């Protein structure tokens, strides 16, 4: 894992957050294939992700909803209090479709990713 501090980069700085190692590994791999993504940092908990966001600029957070401790929905609520200039876009990554309405209430973006969403 690399940190989010240092010299500015071209492209998006992205966090991948999931408590299940295989899912986190796959998500991180896929995000690194996207040409617009300059940096991907993986975290296994919402609390670790929140610390990383507080420590440096993050453009987007790909976030599992169900995690022990600080859930993805809890983290999204905290992030919704950030001012718009410092609030990353949130993309929920989950197999549980019953969370979709709550995800949009938490200002998650659509699952279609392109430059216009960032």
PASEBA-1860 file (N, C-alpha, C; in nm, 3 decimals):
! residues 118
1> XXXXXXXX> 0.083/-0.118/0.000/0.000/0.000/0.000/0.087/0.123/0.000 ~ 0.050/0.220/-0.080/0.119/0.347/-0.075/0.030/0.447/-0.004 ~ 0.090/0.553/0.045/0.015/0.655/0.115/-0.047/0.753/0.019 ~ -0.120/0.848/0.072/-0.186/0.947/-0.012/-0.116/1.081/-0.006 ~ -0.001/1.089/0.059/0.071/1.214/0.068/0.179/1.217/-0.039 ~ 0.240/1.333/-0.057/0.349/1.343/-0.153/0.316/1.437/-0.266 ~ 0.395/1.431/-0.372/0.379/1.520/-0.486/0.245/1.497/-0.556 ~ 0.186/1.604/-0.610/0.059/1.588/-0.682/0.077/1.495/-0.802
9> XXXXXXXX> -0.027/1.419/-0.830/-0.023/1.325/-0.941/-0.131/1.362/-1.041 ~ -0.109/1.319/-1.164/-0.214/1.333/-1.264/-0.304/1.212/-1.252 ~ -0.432/1.234/-1.247/-0.525/1.124/-1.235/-0.589/1.122/-1.098 ~ -0.677/1.028/-1.080/-0.756/1.019/-0.958/-0.682/0.944/-0.848 ~ -0.702/0.991/-0.726/-0.653/0.920/-0.608/-0.774/0.850/-0.548 ~ -0.767/0.719/-0.535/-0.883/0.638/-0.500/-0.852/0.548/-0.380 ~ -0.951/0.534/-0.292/-0.944/0.436/-0.184/-1.036/0.320/-0.219 ~ -0.991/0.200/-0.193/-1.074/0.080/-0.202/-1.087/0.029/-0.058
17> XXXXXXXX> -1.211/0.010/-0.013/-1.235/-0.026/0.126/-1.328/-0.147/0.132 ~ -1.276/-0.257/0.188/-1.356/-0.378/0.203/-1.290/-0.464/0.311 ~ -1.369/-0.521/0.400/-1.313/-0.603/0.507/-1.282/-0.745/0.462 ~ -1.326/-0.784/0.344/-1.298/-0.918/0.293/-1.179/-0.912/0.197 ~ -1.070/-0.977/0.235/-0.944/-0.968/0.160/-0.958/-1.003/0.012 ~ -1.027/-1.112/-0.026/-1.036/-1.143/-0.170/-1.110/-1.033/-0.248 ~ -1.217/-0.980/-0.190/-1.292/-0.873/-0.257/-1.207/-0.747/-0.268 ~ -1.134/-0.714/-0.163/-1.048/-0.595/-0.164/-0.937/-0.611/-0.268
25> XXXXXXXX> -0.879/-0.728/-0.275/-0.774/-0.753/-0.373/-0.826/-0.738/-0.516 ~ -0.942/-0.795/-0.543/-1.001/-0.787/-0.677/-1.038/-0.642/-0.711 ~ -1.099/-0.572/-0.617/-1.137/-0.433/-0.640/-1.014/-0.347/-0.668 ~ -0.911/-0.366/-0.590/-0.788/-0.290/-0.609/-0.727/-0.320/-0.746 ~ -0.725/-0.446/-0.783/-0.672/-0.485/-0.914/-0.751/-0.416/-1.027 ~ -0.882/-0.422/-1.019/-0.965/-0.362/-1.124/-0.947/-0.211/-1.132 ~ -0.942/-0.145/-1.018/-0.924/0.000/-1.019/-0.790/0.041/-1.079 ~ -0.689/-0.039/-1.057/-0.556/-0.007/-1.112/-0.551/-0.023/-1.264
33> XXXXXXXX> -0.651/-0.086/-1.323/-0.658/-0.102/-1.468/-0.721/0.020/-1.536 ~ -0.783/0.108/-1.459/-0.852/0.224/-1.513/-0.750/0.335/-1.542 ~ -0.738/0.379/-1.666/-0.636/0.478/-1.702/-0.646/0.610/-1.625 ~ -0.765/0.650/-1.586/-0.783/0.777/-1.514/-0.740/0.769/-1.369 ~ -0.714/0.650/-1.318/-0.675/0.631/-1.178/-0.523/0.632/-1.167 ~ -0.471/0.727/-1.090/-0.327/0.738/-1.070/-0.280/0.657/-0.950 ~ -0.364/0.649/-0.847/-0.323/0.582/-0.724/-0.443/0.514/-0.660 ~ -0.422/0.390/-0.616/-0.523/0.315/-0.543/-0.462/0.272/-0.410
41> XXXXXXXX> -0.531/0.304/-0.302/-0.487/0.263/-0.169/-0.596/0.175/-0.110 ~ -0.557/0.059/-0.060/-0.653/-0.037/-0.005/-0.657/-0.029/0.147 ~ -0.778/-0.036/0.200/-0.799/-0.040/0.345/-0.905/-0.145/0.377 ~ -0.887/-0.213/0.490/-0.977/-0.321/0.530/-1.082/-0.276/0.630 ~ -1.083/-0.147/0.665/-1.185/-0.099/0.759/-1.223/0.045/0.729 ~ -1.344/0.079/0.769/-1.390/0.217/0.754/-1.308/0.314/0.835 ~ -1.266/0.274/0.954/-1.186/0.362/1.039/-1.052/0.393/0.974 ~ -0.986/0.292/0.917/-0.858/0.316/0.849/-0.878/0.407/0.729
49> XXXXXXXX> -0.986/0.386/0.655/-1.015/0.471/0.540/-1.038/0.616/0.583 ~ -1.110/0.636/0.690/-1.136/0.771/0.738/-1.006/0.842/0.776 ~ -0.916/0.770/0.841/-0.786/0.828/0.876/-0.709/0.867/0.749 ~ -0.713/0.783/0.647/-0.643/0.811/0.522/-0.702/0.933/0.453 ~ -0.833/0.945/0.456/-0.900/1.060/0.394/-0.863/1.187/0.468 ~ -0.855/1.178/0.599/-0.816/1.295/0.679/-0.672/1.336/0.657 ~ -0.587/1.242/0.614/-0.444/1.269/0.599/-0.407/1.324/0.461 ~ -0.494/1.311/0.363/-0.459/1.357/0.229/-0.578/1.358/0.136
57> XXXXXXXX> -0.561/1.423/0.022/-0.668/1.437/-0.077/-0.706/1.300/-0.137 ~ -0.835/1.274/-0.144/-0.889/1.153/-0.206/-1.002/1.196/-0.299 ~ -1.000/1.149/-0.423/-1.105/1.183/-0.519/-1.227/1.094/-0.507 ~ -1.205/0.966/-0.480/-1.316/0.872/-0.476/-1.288/0.759/-0.377 ~ -1.396/0.709/-0.318/-1.388/0.596/-0.227/-1.481/0.487/-0.278 ~ -1.424/0.372/-0.310/-1.502/0.255/-0.348/-1.518/0.173/-0.222 ~ -1.641/0.163/-0.174/-1.668/0.130/-0.036/-1.766/0.016/-0.020 ~ -1.725/-0.085/0.054/-1.816/-0.193/0.092/-1.916/-0.137/0.193
65> XXXXXXXX> -2.038/-0.181/0.189/-2.140/-0.129/0.281/-2.133/-0.201/0.416 ~ -2.125/-0.333/0.414/-2.129/-0.411/0.539/-1.988/-0.445/0.584 ~ -1.944/-0.376/0.688/-1.814/-0.403/0.750/-1.831/-0.390/0.900 ~ -1.752/-0.465/0.976/-1.760/-0.450/1.122/-1.707/-0.313/1.165 ~ -1.753/-0.267/1.279/-1.711/-0.135/1.326/-1.779/-0.026/1.246 ~ -1.701/0.062/1.187/-1.754/0.171/1.105/-1.795/0.114/0.969 ~ -1.926/0.101/0.947/-1.974/0.044/0.822/-1.954/0.144/0.708 ~ -1.974/0.096/0.587/-1.965/0.185/0.472/-2.068/0.296/0.477
73> XXXXXXXX> -2.190/0.264/0.521/-2.293/0.367/0.533/-2.256/0.469/0.641 ~ -2.197/0.421/0.752/-2.152/0.513/0.857/-2.043/0.606/0.803 ~ -1.947/0.550/0.731/-1.840/0.631/0.675/-1.895/0.733/0.576 ~ -1.990/0.692/0.494/-2.051/0.784/0.399/-2.121/0.899/0.470 ~ -2.185/0.870/0.583/-2.249/0.977/0.661/-2.147/1.076/0.712 ~ -2.034/1.027/0.761/-1.928/1.116/0.809/-1.877/1.201/0.692 ~ -1.854/1.139/0.578/-1.801/1.211/0.462/-1.900/1.314/0.410 ~ -2.029/1.290/0.428/-2.129/1.386/0.380/-2.120/1.518/0.455
81> XXXXXXXX> -2.054/1.519/0.570/-2.037/1.642/0.648/-1.916/1.724/0.602 ~ -1.829/1.665/0.519/-1.714/1.738/0.466/-1.765/1.846/0.371 ~ -1.692/1.958/0.361/-1.732/2.058/0.263/-1.710/1.999/0.124 ~ -1.786/2.049/0.027/-1.789/1.989/-0.107/-1.651/1.982/-0.171 ~ -1.566/2.077/-0.143/-1.434/2.081/-0.204/-1.345/1.965/-0.155 ~ -1.366/1.917/-0.034/-1.282/1.812/0.023/-1.352/1.677/0.036 ~ -1.475/1.668/-0.012/-1.552/1.544/0.001/-1.527/1.454/-0.120 ~ -1.477/1.334/-0.099/-1.459/1.243/-0.212/-1.593/1.189/-0.261
89> XXXXXXXX> -1.595/1.149/-0.388/-1.711/1.080/-0.442/-1.715/0.941/-0.380 ~ -1.835/0.891/-0.357/-1.852/0.759/-0.295/-1.917/0.665/-0.394 ~ -1.856/0.549/-0.412/-1.914/0.443/-0.494/-1.925/0.321/-0.404 ~ -2.047/0.277/-0.376/-2.064/0.159/-0.293/-2.044/0.033/-0.376 ~ -1.971/-0.060/-0.319/-1.943/-0.188/-0.383/-2.000/-0.294/-0.290 ~ -2.113/-0.353/-0.330/-2.180/-0.447/-0.243/-2.262/-0.547/-0.323 ~ -2.282/-0.661/-0.266/-2.368/-0.763/-0.326/-2.511/-0.753/-0.272 ~ -2.535/-0.658/-0.182/-2.664/-0.646/-0.114/-2.745/-0.533/-0.176
97> XXXXXXXX> -2.835/-0.568/-0.269/-2.911/-0.464/-0.338/-3.011/-0.391/-0.248 ~ -3.043/-0.447/-0.133/-3.138/-0.380/-0.044/-3.080/-0.250/0.014 ~ -2.949/-0.228/-0.003/-2.888/-0.106/0.048/-2.887/0.007/-0.054 ~ -2.935/-0.016/-0.173/-2.923/0.084/-0.280/-2.986/0.218/-0.243 ~ -3.107/0.219/-0.190/-3.172/0.346/-0.156/-3.097/0.420/-0.046 ~ -3.052/0.347/0.054/-2.974/0.411/0.160/-2.843/0.465/0.106 ~ -2.785/0.396/0.008/-2.659/0.442/-0.051/-2.680/0.576/-0.123 ~ -2.786/0.588/-0.198/-2.812/0.715/-0.266/-2.847/0.825/-0.168
105> XXXXXXXX> -2.911/0.791/-0.058/-2.936/0.890/0.048/-2.805/0.942/0.106 ~ -2.700/0.859/0.100/-2.568/0.897/0.151/-2.483/0.963/0.042 ~ -2.546/1.004/-0.067/-2.480/1.075/-0.177/-2.382/0.989/-0.256 ~ -2.408/0.861/-0.266/-2.326/0.775/-0.350/-2.349/0.812/-0.495 ~ -2.247/0.792/-0.578/-2.263/0.819/-0.720/-2.313/0.693/-0.788 ~ -2.362/0.710/-0.910/-2.411/0.600/-0.990/-2.297/0.502/-1.017 ~ -2.331/0.380/-1.057/-2.228/0.281/-1.084/-2.158/0.302/-1.217 ~ -2.201/0.400/-1.296/-2.135/0.431/-1.422/-2.027/0.535/-1.396
113> XXXXXX> -1.902/0.497/-1.411/-1.790/0.584/-1.377/-1.732/0.642/-1.505 ~ -1.721/0.772/-1.508/-1.645/0.838/-1.613/-1.599/0.973/-1.561 ~ -1.528/1.049/-1.641/-1.470/1.175/-1.596/-1.573/1.275/-1.548 ~ -1.694/1.267/-1.597/-1.798/1.363/-1.556/-1.840/1.344/-1.411 ~ -1.823/1.224/-1.356/-1.862/1.199/-1.218/-1.761/1.254/-1.119 ~ -1.641/1.289/-1.164/-1.538/1.332/-1.070/-1.507/1.476/-1.089
END
